[in-house]
Amino acid sequence: MKIQILGTGCPKCKTLEQHTREAVAEIGIEAEIDKVTDIDAIMEMGVMMTPALAIDGEVKSVGKVLTKDQVISYLKGGK
C-alpha cells in the first residue's frame, strides 16, 4: 500500500503525517508513506487545499487534519 501525505510542510500537514504513521503502526499493515510537497505535483492530483491524504493514488481527504481513527477507517477501505 502506498500512502501519500500532500502538503507543503505546514503544521497541519505534519499532524496528518503523524496520525497516518500512528494508524499504520496500530493496525500493523505494510505501507510506504510518502510526503508530496511539490505544489505542481499536488495540483496534478486534483488537490487545491492541503493537507490531503491519498491511498494507492486515490485522494481520500482534502483540507482536513484527520484523526488517527479516521485514517484507520480509510486504510481499511472505509470512508
Buried (B, 14 or more C-beta within 10 A) or exposed (E): EEBBBBBBEEEBBBBBBEBBBBBBEEEEEEBEEEBBBEEEEBEEBEBEEBBBBBBEEEBBBBEBBBBBEBBBBBBEEEE
